[in-house]
Structures are given as structure tokens and as C-alpha cells.
Amino acid sequence: MLKNEQIIYVGNDWFADNRTSSHQIARLLAANNTLLYVEAAGQRAPKASKRDLRKIVRKVAKAWKNPVRLESGMYLYSPLILPFHRYRAVRRLNKMLLARSINRACRKVGFERPILWIILPHYASLVDTIRRKGTVYYVVDEYAAMPDVDPERIREMERLVLERADVVFTISEELTERKSQMNRNTYFSPHGVDTSHFNRAHTEDFPKPSDMADVPSPIVGFFGLIEAWLDLDLIEYLASKRPKYSFVLIGRIARDISQLKKYPNVFFLGQRRYEDIPSYLKYFDVCVIPFKLTDVIVNSNPLKLKEYLAGGKPVVSVGIGEVRKYGDLVYVADTYEQYAQCVDKALAEDNPARAAARVNAMEKESWPSKVELISERVARHIQGVRNE
């Protein structure tokens, strides 16, 4: 593990809807280093929604406050950035604002020559304005293909980060191939999993959550954002073809779901705390990854796959390359009809031995083991980094 380093870590909102790889890696790094976690809002232009307006108000209120100590080794900071990247004047203003605010935050926490660790590329200007020991770029998505972003500007900003980074990590082999064309120090670094947390669904005797009390079995479950990449047509097909199955979806709803409201066997439970997810997972009979195969998804490595497996659950997914690698541990479908058949098969074939095999397979996929390997490679490429 890296030790005794100062790290500026540019990631998702710390209190975001989902606990992502960004959060998992940051928490582990902060155990042995001093970490300034920078909340990198503003990748896309805001919508005229209540949620976006509330988010803007919160960001403005926090923008010029000092970094807040979250826990031992970690500070949280939320700089101001204007999310209108298509305008050159705004990009110049953002560069100035970020330089001043991040340098000011570094002085407050006593940073001198930190490692700059970037998750989101629209903070690219920091590679020109922060005095640092080195730069790490950790790629978890094809950012230019994300909904509502300005793809040309995001590609431009990412190119700058890739050119300046000392080392790059990507979570899928598809992304590794793409990004290595711009940075030869690019490594495939798949997600880990919080094994002890999700394994609780397999080992602990949770009572059935009250909001699932009237949901009949078998339960086909999903947790995660209800976003544009979720294939609602696939879920509708499954609900209509398998009326005796219950389809439970947990997560913040960020799109229109009205087409599914006529189905009595489809249940949207809304967002639930990360701490409570294992108690819901325990009562899923089959877990699903029902995504559209967009450019974002084709290049992805769904974190929830390993979370489902760590809970001992059978998984049915669309044909994502990183999912196919798990062979007999998952069921992969290429058509809607195959998907329904795979759900049937997953239910019929599940047994305690198969559940134990899934859990055991995830033991070597823990986040600490992933961050140890990342640390070794960071130390190899950034001069003066302490890795013990």
C-alpha cells in the first residue's frame, strides 16, 4: 500500500447515491496517507430539475468553505466549477477558479507536493496548475459517451489528462485498449468488491425488509441507478412473459418509468442506504444486469456483478465483455427471449453449493488486494513515492 503520501483525489460526490470504486479506493488510501477528497461535480450542464437545483445550491454554499475533516486521514472539499464546458470563456474561468481554490485547500491541509489522482476528466486543468509529485488517472467509464455531457469537450479534457498522467488505470479491457493509445503506462485494473459487506447477504439471518414483505417469490432483483442505460423494454418483456416472477428494482429513479407501472409484478422501491443493501440482496432469488449495450456499457465493468456474486446470488446479464469472463458463475443472454430463459435456468439450477462457489470466487477480488496492486504500479511510475 502507498504510505505517508499526500493525495489530491478528484472523484464523485462523497455522499452520492451509490458507493462507487471512487469511494472504495479513496477510503483505503486514506488509511495510510493524507487525502484531500475533491468532489468533482459539474461534468454535465444542469437540468431544470429540483434535484439539480438543490445540488447547485449546496455546491455554491460549500464552494469557499475550508476542507472538512471526514475521518482520520481524509478531508472533503467541494470547489466551485461552472458546468458549461462548451464555452471557451467558461473553461478559462474554471481553470482559474480551480487553481485558486485547490491550491488554497492544499495550504489549509498542509500539502506541499501531493500526488494528483483524477477520476473525472473535466478537472483536467489541474495538471497545469497544481504543483505535484505525479499524476494518476483512474478511468471507470467512457466519459464522453455519458448522458447529457458535451462529448467533444470531455474528449479534449481527457486527452490532456492522458498526455500528462504518469500512470493510467482502466476498469475494462476495452478501455485499456483505447486509452493505451494515448498513454503507454496504461493498466487494466478491474473493480474490487466490498466482500465482507455483501457477503452478509449470504451469511446473516436478516429479516425480510418491510417494503418487500408483500412481494411474492421468486424475486428477480436489481440495485443501482435507474438511469438512461437501464433497458426498461427488457424489464417490460420479462414482466409480461413471467407474470409469476416479482421484479424488484432498488435505486434513485432518474428517468421516466411510466411504461412499467401497469405491471403488478414490478416494484420500484427507491433509493436505499448502502448499509442496508445486503438485507435486500438476501431475498433476491436472481440478480440481473439489464442494461442497453450503449458505448458506455460496452466499455464498462459493472461493479454490481461482483457485489451480487459476493452475496452468493445467481446473476443474469446482457453481453458485456467483462461479465462474460466470469463463465459458469453468470448467465449471459444476447436476446430478450434468451434473457427470460436464463432467469428460468438460474432459478432452477441454484443450490447451496453454487452459492458457495460464487462467494468463494469473490474472496480474491477484495478492494484491498486491488489497491495494493495499484499502489505498486503508482510507486513504479512516480519518482519518490513511498510504497511499503
Contacts in CASP RR format, 6 or more apart in sequence:
PFRMAT RR
TARGET T0000
AUTHOR 0000-0000-0000
METHOD contacts of the structure
MODEL  1
MLKNEQIIYVGNDWFADNRTSSHQIARLLAANNTLLYVEAAGQRAPKASK
RDLRKIVRKVAKAWKNPVRLESGMYLYSPLILPFHRYRAVRRLNKMLLAR
SINRACRKVGFERPILWIILPHYASLVDTIRRKGTVYYVVDEYAAMPDVD
PERIREMERLVLERADVVFTISEELTERKSQMNRNTYFSPHGVDTSHFNR
AHTEDFPKPSDMADVPSPIVGFFGLIEAWLDLDLIEYLASKRPKYSFVLI
GRIARDISQLKKYPNVFFLGQRRYEDIPSYLKYFDVCVIPFKLTDVIVNS
NPLKLKEYLAGGKPVVSVGIGEVRKYGDLVYVADTYEQYAQCVDKALAED
NPARAAARVNAMEKESWPSKVELISERVARHIQGVRNE
1 28 0 8 1.000
1 29 0 8 1.000
1 31 0 8 1.000
1 32 0 8 1.000
1 368 0 8 1.000
1 371 0 8 1.000
1 372 0 8 1.000
1 375 0 8 1.000
1 387 0 8 1.000
1 388 0 8 1.000
2 29 0 8 1.000
2 32 0 8 1.000
2 33 0 8 1.000
2 375 0 8 1.000
2 378 0 8 1.000
2 379 0 8 1.000
2 385 0 8 1.000
2 386 0 8 1.000
2 387 0 8 1.000
3 32 0 8 1.000
3 33 0 8 1.000
3 386 0 8 1.000
3 387 0 8 1.000
3 388 0 8 1.000
4 32 0 8 1.000
4 33 0 8 1.000
4 386 0 8 1.000
5 33 0 8 1.000
5 34 0 8 1.000
5 114 0 8 1.000
5 115 0 8 1.000
5 133 0 8 1.000
5 385 0 8 1.000
5 386 0 8 1.000
6 33 0 8 1.000
6 34 0 8 1.000
6 36 0 8 1.000
6 110 0 8 1.000
6 111 0 8 1.000
6 112 0 8 1.000
6 113 0 8 1.000
6 114 0 8 1.000
6 115 0 8 1.000
7 29 0 8 1.000
7 33 0 8 1.000
7 34 0 8 1.000
7 35 0 8 1.000
7 36 0 8 1.000
7 114 0 8 1.000
7 115 0 8 1.000
7 117 0 8 1.000
8 36 0 8 1.000
8 38 0 8 1.000
8 102 0 8 1.000
8 106 0 8 1.000
8 111 0 8 1.000
8 114 0 8 1.000
8 115 0 8 1.000
8 116 0 8 1.000
8 117 0 8 1.000
8 126 0 8 1.000
8 130 0 8 1.000
8 132 0 8 1.000
9 26 0 8 1.000
9 29 0 8 1.000
9 35 0 8 1.000
9 36 0 8 1.000
9 37 0 8 1.000
9 38 0 8 1.000
9 117 0 8 1.000
9 119 0 8 1.000
10 38 0 8 1.000
10 40 0 8 1.000
10 116 0 8 1.000
10 117 0 8 1.000
10 118 0 8 1.000
10 119 0 8 1.000
10 120 0 8 1.000
10 123 0 8 1.000
10 126 0 8 1.000
11 22 0 8 1.000
11 26 0 8 1.000
11 37 0 8 1.000
11 38 0 8 1.000
11 39 0 8 1.000
11 40 0 8 1.000
11 118 0 8 1.000
11 119 0 8 1.000
11 120 0 8 1.000
12 20 0 8 1.000
12 22 0 8 1.000
12 23 0 8 1.000
12 39 0 8 1.000
12 40 0 8 1.000
12 119 0 8 1.000
12 120 0 8 1.000
13 39 0 8 1.000
13 41 0 8 1.000
14 23 0 8 1.000
14 37 0 8 1.000
14 39 0 8 1.000
14 70 0 8 1.000
14 76 0 8 1.000
16 23 0 8 1.000
17 224 0 8 1.000
17 225 0 8 1.000
17 251 0 8 1.000
17 252 0 8 1.000
17 271 0 8 1.000
18 224 0 8 1.000
18 225 0 8 1.000
18 274 0 8 1.000
19 194 0 8 1.000
19 274 0 8 1.000
20 140 0 8 1.000
20 303 0 8 1.000
21 138 0 8 1.000
21 140 0 8 1.000
21 171 0 8 1.000
21 191 0 8 1.000
21 192 0 8 1.000
21 303 0 8 1.000
22 119 0 8 1.000
22 138 0 8 1.000
22 140 0 8 1.000
24 192 0 8 1.000
24 194 0 8 1.000
24 367 0 8 1.000
25 138 0 8 1.000
25 367 0 8 1.000
25 370 0 8 1.000
25 371 0 8 1.000
25 374 0 8 1.000
26 35 0 8 1.000
26 37 0 8 1.000
26 74 0 8 1.000
27 74 0 8 1.000
28 367 0 8 1.000
28 368 0 8 1.000
28 371 0 8 1.000
29 35 0 8 1.000
29 117 0 8 1.000
29 371 0 8 1.000
30 37 0 8 1.000
30 71 0 8 1.000
30 72 0 8 1.000
30 73 0 8 1.000
30 74 0 8 1.000
31 72 0 8 1.000
31 73 0 8 1.000
33 73 0 8 1.000
34 73 0 8 1.000
34 74 0 8 1.000
34 75 0 8 1.000
34 109 0 8 1.000
34 111 0 8 1.000
35 73 0 8 1.000
35 74 0 8 1.000
35 75 0 8 1.000
36 67 0 8 1.000
36 75 0 8 1.000
36 77 0 8 1.000
36 105 0 8 1.000
36 106 0 8 1.000
36 109 0 8 1.000
36 111 0 8 1.000
36 114 0 8 1.000
37 70 0 8 1.000
37 74 0 8 1.000
37 75 0 8 1.000
37 76 0 8 1.000
37 77 0 8 1.000
38 77 0 8 1.000
38 78 0 8 1.000
38 79 0 8 1.000
38 102 0 8 1.000
38 105 0 8 1.000
38 123 0 8 1.000
39 76 0 8 1.000
39 77 0 8 1.000
39 78 0 8 1.000
39 79 0 8 1.000
40 81 0 8 1.000
40 119 0 8 1.000
40 120 0 8 1.000
40 122 0 8 1.000
40 123 0 8 1.000
41 55 0 8 1.000
41 59 0 8 1.000
41 78 0 8 1.000
41 81 0 8 1.000
41 83 0 8 1.000
42 81 0 8 1.000
42 83 0 8 1.000
42 122 0 8 1.000
43 83 0 8 1.000
43 120 0 8 1.000
43 122 0 8 1.000
43 143 0 8 1.000
43 146 0 8 1.000
43 149 0 8 1.000
43 154 0 8 1.000
44 83 0 8 1.000
44 146 0 8 1.000
44 147 0 8 1.000
44 148 0 8 1.000
44 149 0 8 1.000
44 150 0 8 1.000
45 83 0 8 1.000
45 84 0 8 1.000
45 148 0 8 1.000
45 150 0 8 1.000
46 52 0 8 1.000
46 53 0 8 1.000
46 55 0 8 1.000
46 56 0 8 1.000
46 83 0 8 1.000
47 148 0 8 1.000
59 78 0 8 1.000
59 80 0 8 1.000
60 80 0 8 1.000
62 78 0 8 1.000
63 78 0 8 1.000
63 79 0 8 1.000
63 80 0 8 1.000
63 101 0 8 1.000
64 80 0 8 1.000
64 101 0 8 1.000
65 78 0 8 1.000
66 105 0 8 1.000
66 108 0 8 1.000
67 75 0 8 1.000
67 76 0 8 1.000
67 77 0 8 1.000
67 105 0 8 1.000
67 108 0 8 1.000
67 109 0 8 1.000
68 75 0 8 1.000
68 76 0 8 1.000
68 77 0 8 1.000
69 75 0 8 1.000
69 76 0 8 1.000
70 76 0 8 1.000
75 105 0 8 1.000
75 109 0 8 1.000
77 101 0 8 1.000
77 102 0 8 1.000
77 105 0 8 1.000
79 97 0 8 1.000
79 98 0 8 1.000
79 101 0 8 1.000
79 102 0 8 1.000
79 105 0 8 1.000
80 97 0 8 1.000
80 101 0 8 1.000
81 94 0 8 1.000
81 97 0 8 1.000
81 98 0 8 1.000
81 122 0 8 1.000
81 123 0 8 1.000
82 90 0 8 1.000
82 93 0 8 1.000
82 94 0 8 1.000
82 97 0 8 1.000
84 90 0 8 1.000
85 91 0 8 1.000
85 94 0 8 1.000
85 122 0 8 1.000
85 150 0 8 1.000
85 153 0 8 1.000
85 154 0 8 1.000
85 157 0 8 1.000
86 150 0 8 1.000
86 152 0 8 1.000
86 153 0 8 1.000
91 125 0 8 1.000
91 153 0 8 1.000
94 125 0 8 1.000
95 125 0 8 1.000
95 128 0 8 1.000
95 129 0 8 1.000
98 123 0 8 1.000
98 125 0 8 1.000
98 126 0 8 1.000
98 129 0 8 1.000
99 125 0 8 1.000
99 126 0 8 1.000
99 129 0 8 1.000
99 130 0 8 1.000
102 126 0 8 1.000
102 129 0 8 1.000
102 130 0 8 1.000
103 129 0 8 1.000
103 130 0 8 1.000
106 114 0 8 1.000
106 130 0 8 1.000
112 131 0 8 1.000
113 131 0 8 1.000
113 132 0 8 1.000
113 133 0 8 1.000
114 130 0 8 1.000
114 132 0 8 1.000
114 133 0 8 1.000
115 132 0 8 1.000
115 133 0 8 1.000
115 134 0 8 1.000
115 135 0 8 1.000
115 136 0 8 1.000
115 378 0 8 1.000
115 382 0 8 1.000
115 385 0 8 1.000
116 126 0 8 1.000
116 127 0 8 1.000
116 130 0 8 1.000
116 132 0 8 1.000
116 134 0 8 1.000
116 135 0 8 1.000
116 136 0 8 1.000
117 135 0 8 1.000
117 136 0 8 1.000
117 138 0 8 1.000
118 124 0 8 1.000
118 126 0 8 1.000
118 127 0 8 1.000
118 135 0 8 1.000
118 136 0 8 1.000
118 137 0 8 1.000
118 138 0 8 1.000
118 161 0 8 1.000
118 165 0 8 1.000
119 138 0 8 1.000
119 140 0 8 1.000
120 143 0 8 1.000
121 137 0 8 1.000
121 143 0 8 1.000
121 154 0 8 1.000
121 157 0 8 1.000
121 158 0 8 1.000
121 160 0 8 1.000
121 161 0 8 1.000
122 143 0 8 1.000
122 153 0 8 1.000
122 154 0 8 1.000
122 157 0 8 1.000
124 157 0 8 1.000
124 158 0 8 1.000
124 160 0 8 1.000
124 161 0 8 1.000
125 157 0 8 1.000
125 160 0 8 1.000
127 135 0 8 1.000
127 160 0 8 1.000
127 161 0 8 1.000
127 164 0 8 1.000
127 165 0 8 1.000
133 382 0 8 1.000
133 383 0 8 1.000
133 384 0 8 1.000
133 385 0 8 1.000
134 166 0 8 1.000
134 382 0 8 1.000
135 161 0 8 1.000
135 164 0 8 1.000
135 165 0 8 1.000
135 166 0 8 1.000
136 165 0 8 1.000
136 166 0 8 1.000
136 167 0 8 1.000
136 168 0 8 1.000
136 169 0 8 1.000
136 378 0 8 1.000
136 382 0 8 1.000
137 161 0 8 1.000
137 162 0 8 1.000
137 165 0 8 1.000
137 167 0 8 1.000
137 168 0 8 1.000
137 169 0 8 1.000
137 183 0 8 1.000
138 168 0 8 1.000
138 169 0 8 1.000
138 189 0 8 1.000
138 374 0 8 1.000
139 168 0 8 1.000
139 169 0 8 1.000
139 170 0 8 1.000
139 171 0 8 1.000
139 175 0 8 1.000
139 179 0 8 1.000
140 171 0 8 1.000
141 296 0 8 1.000
141 299 0 8 1.000
141 300 0 8 1.000
142 175 0 8 1.000
142 178 0 8 1.000
142 295 0 8 1.000
142 296 0 8 1.000
142 299 0 8 1.000
142 300 0 8 1.000
143 149 0 8 1.000
143 154 0 8 1.000
143 158 0 8 1.000
144 151 0 8 1.000
144 152 0 8 1.000
144 154 0 8 1.000
144 155 0 8 1.000
144 158 0 8 1.000
145 151 0 8 1.000
145 294 0 8 1.000
145 295 0 8 1.000
145 296 0 8 1.000
145 299 0 8 1.000
146 154 0 8 1.000
146 296 0 8 1.000
147 227 0 8 1.000
147 228 0 8 1.000
147 229 0 8 1.000
159 182 0 8 1.000
162 168 0 8 1.000
162 179 0 8 1.000
162 182 0 8 1.000
162 183 0 8 1.000
163 182 0 8 1.000
163 183 0 8 1.000
165 183 0 8 1.000
165 185 0 8 1.000
166 185 0 8 1.000
166 378 0 8 1.000
166 381 0 8 1.000
166 382 0 8 1.000
167 185 0 8 1.000
167 186 0 8 1.000
167 187 0 8 1.000
167 377 0 8 1.000
167 378 0 8 1.000
167 380 0 8 1.000
167 381 0 8 1.000
167 382 0 8 1.000
168 179 0 8 1.000
168 180 0 8 1.000
168 183 0 8 1.000
168 185 0 8 1.000
168 186 0 8 1.000
168 187 0 8 1.000
169 186 0 8 1.000
169 187 0 8 1.000
169 188 0 8 1.000
169 189 0 8 1.000
169 374 0 8 1.000
169 377 0 8 1.000
170 176 0 8 1.000
170 179 0 8 1.000
170 186 0 8 1.000
170 187 0 8 1.000
170 188 0 8 1.000
170 189 0 8 1.000
171 189 0 8 1.000
171 190 0 8 1.000
171 191 0 8 1.000
171 300 0 8 1.000
171 301 0 8 1.000
171 322 0 8 1.000
172 188 0 8 1.000
172 190 0 8 1.000
172 299 0 8 1.000
172 300 0 8 1.000
172 301 0 8 1.000
172 321 0 8 1.000
172 322 0 8 1.000
173 188 0 8 1.000
173 321 0 8 1.000
173 322 0 8 1.000
174 298 0 8 1.000
174 299 0 8 1.000
174 321 0 8 1.000
175 299 0 8 1.000
176 186 0 8 1.000
176 187 0 8 1.000
176 188 0 8 1.000
178 299 0 8 1.000
179 186 0 8 1.000
180 186 0 8 1.000
185 381 0 8 1.000
187 377 0 8 1.000
189 370 0 8 1.000
189 373 0 8 1.000
189 374 0 8 1.000
190 301 0 8 1.000
190 322 0 8 1.000
190 365 0 8 1.000
190 370 0 8 1.000
191 301 0 8 1.000
191 303 0 8 1.000
191 306 0 8 1.000
191 365 0 8 1.000
191 370 0 8 1.000
192 303 0 8 1.000
192 306 0 8 1.000
192 365 0 8 1.000
192 366 0 8 1.000
192 367 0 8 1.000
192 369 0 8 1.000
192 370 0 8 1.000
193 303 0 8 1.000
193 306 0 8 1.000
193 307 0 8 1.000
193 309 0 8 1.000
193 310 0 8 1.000
193 362 0 8 1.000
193 365 0 8 1.000
193 366 0 8 1.000
193 367 0 8 1.000
194 307 0 8 1.000
194 310 0 8 1.000
194 366 0 8 1.000
194 367 0 8 1.000
195 310 0 8 1.000
195 362 0 8 1.000
195 363 0 8 1.000
195 365 0 8 1.000
195 366 0 8 1.000
197 278 0 8 1.000
197 310 0 8 1.000
198 277 0 8 1.000
198 278 0 8 1.000
198 281 0 8 1.000
198 307 0 8 1.000
198 308 0 8 1.000
198 310 0 8 1.000
198 311 0 8 1.000
198 362 0 8 1.000
199 310 0 8 1.000
199 311 0 8 1.000
199 312 0 8 1.000
199 359 0 8 1.000
199 362 0 8 1.000
200 206 0 8 1.000
200 278 0 8 1.000
200 282 0 8 1.000
200 311 0 8 1.000
201 278 0 8 1.000
201 279 0 8 1.000
201 281 0 8 1.000
201 282 0 8 1.000
201 310 0 8 1.000
201 311 0 8 1.000
201 312 0 8 1.000
201 313 0 8 1.000
202 282 0 8 1.000
202 310 0 8 1.000
202 311 0 8 1.000
202 312 0 8 1.000
202 355 0 8 1.000
202 359 0 8 1.000
204 278 0 8 1.000
204 282 0 8 1.000
206 278 0 8 1.000
206 279 0 8 1.000
206 282 0 8 1.000
206 283 0 8 1.000
207 279 0 8 1.000
208 283 0 8 1.000
209 276 0 8 1.000
209 279 0 8 1.000
209 280 0 8 1.000
209 283 0 8 1.000
211 269 0 8 1.000
212 219 0 8 1.000
212 248 0 8 1.000
212 267 0 8 1.000
212 269 0 8 1.000
212 280 0 8 1.000
212 283 0 8 1.000
215 246 0 8 1.000
215 248 0 8 1.000
215 267 0 8 1.000
216 246 0 8 1.000
217 246 0 8 1.000
217 283 0 8 1.000
217 285 0 8 1.000
218 244 0 8 1.000
218 245 0 8 1.000
218 246 0 8 1.000
218 285 0 8 1.000
218 286 0 8 1.000
218 347 0 8 1.000
219 245 0 8 1.000
219 246 0 8 1.000
219 247 0 8 1.000
219 248 0 8 1.000
219 283 0 8 1.000
219 284 0 8 1.000
219 285 0 8 1.000
219 286 0 8 1.000
220 238 0 8 1.000
220 242 0 8 1.000
220 245 0 8 1.000
220 246 0 8 1.000
220 247 0 8 1.000
220 248 0 8 1.000
220 284 0 8 1.000
220 285 0 8 1.000
220 286 0 8 1.000
220 287 0 8 1.000
220 288 0 8 1.000
220 343 0 8 1.000
221 247 0 8 1.000
221 248 0 8 1.000
221 249 0 8 1.000
221 250 0 8 1.000
221 284 0 8 1.000
221 286 0 8 1.000
221 287 0 8 1.000
221 288 0 8 1.000
222 247 0 8 1.000
222 248 0 8 1.000
222 249 0 8 1.000
222 250 0 8 1.000
222 287 0 8 1.000
222 288 0 8 1.000
222 289 0 8 1.000
222 290 0 8 1.000
222 304 0 8 1.000
223 249 0 8 1.000
223 250 0 8 1.000
223 251 0 8 1.000
223 272 0 8 1.000
223 277 0 8 1.000
223 280 0 8 1.000
223 281 0 8 1.000
223 304 0 8 1.000
224 250 0 8 1.000
224 251 0 8 1.000
224 252 0 8 1.000
224 304 0 8 1.000
225 251 0 8 1.000
225 252 0 8 1.000
225 254 0 8 1.000
226 249 0 8 1.000
226 251 0 8 1.000
226 252 0 8 1.000
226 253 0 8 1.000
226 254 0 8 1.000
226 255 0 8 1.000
226 257 0 8 1.000
226 268 0 8 1.000
226 270 0 8 1.000
227 254 0 8 1.000
227 255 0 8 1.000
228 254 0 8 1.000
228 255 0 8 1.000
228 292 0 8 1.000
229 291 0 8 1.000
229 292 0 8 1.000
229 294 0 8 1.000
229 296 0 8 1.000
229 297 0 8 1.000
230 255 0 8 1.000
230 290 0 8 1.000
230 291 0 8 1.000
230 292 0 8 1.000
231 290 0 8 1.000
231 291 0 8 1.000
231 292 0 8 1.000
231 318 0 8 1.000
232 255 0 8 1.000
232 257 0 8 1.000
232 259 0 8 1.000
232 260 0 8 1.000
233 259 0 8 1.000
233 336 0 8 1.000
234 290 0 8 1.000
234 318 0 8 1.000
234 336 0 8 1.000
234 339 0 8 1.000
235 247 0 8 1.000
235 249 0 8 1.000
235 260 0 8 1.000
235 266 0 8 1.000
235 290 0 8 1.000
236 259 0 8 1.000
236 260 0 8 1.000
236 263 0 8 1.000
237 336 0 8 1.000
237 339 0 8 1.000
237 340 0 8 1.000
238 245 0 8 1.000
238 247 0 8 1.000
238 290 0 8 1.000
238 336 0 8 1.000
238 339 0 8 1.000
238 340 0 8 1.000
238 343 0 8 1.000
239 245 0 8 1.000
239 247 0 8 1.000
239 260 0 8 1.000
239 263 0 8 1.000
239 265 0 8 1.000
239 266 0 8 1.000
240 263 0 8 1.000
241 340 0 8 1.000
242 265 0 8 1.000
242 340 0 8 1.000
242 343 0 8 1.000
242 344 0 8 1.000
243 265 0 8 1.000
244 265 0 8 1.000
245 265 0 8 1.000
245 343 0 8 1.000
246 265 0 8 1.000
246 267 0 8 1.000
247 263 0 8 1.000
247 265 0 8 1.000
247 266 0 8 1.000
247 267 0 8 1.000
248 267 0 8 1.000
248 269 0 8 1.000
248 280 0 8 1.000
248 284 0 8 1.000
249 266 0 8 1.000
249 267 0 8 1.000
249 268 0 8 1.000
249 269 0 8 1.000
249 270 0 8 1.000
250 269 0 8 1.000
250 270 0 8 1.000
250 271 0 8 1.000
250 272 0 8 1.000
250 277 0 8 1.000
250 280 0 8 1.000
251 268 0 8 1.000
251 269 0 8 1.000
251 270 0 8 1.000
251 271 0 8 1.000
251 272 0 8 1.000
252 270 0 8 1.000
252 271 0 8 1.000
253 268 0 8 1.000
253 270 0 8 1.000
257 268 0 8 1.000
260 266 0 8 1.000
260 268 0 8 1.000
269 280 0 8 1.000
272 280 0 8 1.000
277 307 0 8 1.000
278 311 0 8 1.000
281 287 0 8 1.000
281 307 0 8 1.000
281 308 0 8 1.000
281 311 0 8 1.000
281 313 0 8 1.000
284 308 0 8 1.000
284 313 0 8 1.000
285 313 0 8 1.000
285 314 0 8 1.000
285 347 0 8 1.000
285 350 0 8 1.000
286 313 0 8 1.000
286 314 0 8 1.000
286 315 0 8 1.000
286 316 0 8 1.000
286 343 0 8 1.000
286 346 0 8 1.000
286 347 0 8 1.000
286 350 0 8 1.000
287 304 0 8 1.000
287 308 0 8 1.000
287 313 0 8 1.000
287 314 0 8 1.000
287 315 0 8 1.000
287 316 0 8 1.000
288 315 0 8 1.000
288 316 0 8 1.000
288 317 0 8 1.000
288 343 0 8 1.000
289 302 0 8 1.000
289 304 0 8 1.000
289 305 0 8 1.000
289 315 0 8 1.000
289 316 0 8 1.000
289 317 0 8 1.000
289 318 0 8 1.000
289 320 0 8 1.000
289 323 0 8 1.000
290 318 0 8 1.000
290 339 0 8 1.000
291 297 0 8 1.000
291 300 0 8 1.000
291 302 0 8 1.000
291 317 0 8 1.000
291 318 0 8 1.000
291 320 0 8 1.000
292 318 0 8 1.000
293 318 0 8 1.000
293 319 0 8 1.000
293 320 0 8 1.000
297 318 0 8 1.000
297 320 0 8 1.000
298 320 0 8 1.000
298 321 0 8 1.000
300 320 0 8 1.000
300 322 0 8 1.000
301 320 0 8 1.000
301 322 0 8 1.000
302 317 0 8 1.000
302 320 0 8 1.000
302 322 0 8 1.000
302 323 0 8 1.000
305 315 0 8 1.000
305 317 0 8 1.000
305 322 0 8 1.000
305 323 0 8 1.000
305 326 0 8 1.000
305 330 0 8 1.000
306 362 0 8 1.000
306 365 0 8 1.000
308 315 0 8 1.000
309 315 0 8 1.000
309 326 0 8 1.000
309 329 0 8 1.000
309 330 0 8 1.000
309 358 0 8 1.000
309 359 0 8 1.000
309 361 0 8 1.000
309 362 0 8 1.000
310 358 0 8 1.000
310 359 0 8 1.000
310 362 0 8 1.000
310 365 0 8 1.000
311 355 0 8 1.000
311 358 0 8 1.000
311 359 0 8 1.000
311 362 0 8 1.000
312 355 0 8 1.000
312 356 0 8 1.000
312 358 0 8 1.000
312 359 0 8 1.000
313 355 0 8 1.000
313 358 0 8 1.000
314 330 0 8 1.000
314 331 0 8 1.000
314 346 0 8 1.000
314 347 0 8 1.000
314 349 0 8 1.000
314 350 0 8 1.000
314 354 0 8 1.000
314 358 0 8 1.000
315 329 0 8 1.000
315 330 0 8 1.000
315 331 0 8 1.000
315 346 0 8 1.000
316 330 0 8 1.000
316 331 0 8 1.000
316 332 0 8 1.000
316 333 0 8 1.000
316 339 0 8 1.000
316 342 0 8 1.000
316 343 0 8 1.000
316 346 0 8 1.000
317 323 0 8 1.000
317 330 0 8 1.000
317 331 0 8 1.000
317 332 0 8 1.000
317 333 0 8 1.000
318 332 0 8 1.000
318 333 0 8 1.000
318 334 0 8 1.000
318 339 0 8 1.000
319 332 0 8 1.000
319 333 0 8 1.000
319 334 0 8 1.000
323 330 0 8 1.000
323 332 0 8 1.000
324 330 0 8 1.000
324 332 0 8 1.000
326 361 0 8 1.000
329 357 0 8 1.000
329 358 0 8 1.000
329 361 0 8 1.000
331 342 0 8 1.000
331 343 0 8 1.000
331 345 0 8 1.000
331 346 0 8 1.000
332 342 0 8 1.000
333 339 0 8 1.000
333 341 0 8 1.000
333 342 0 8 1.000
375 387 0 8 1.000
376 387 0 8 1.000
378 385 0 8 1.000
378 387 0 8 1.000
379 385 0 8 1.000
379 386 0 8 1.000
379 387 0 8 1.000
END
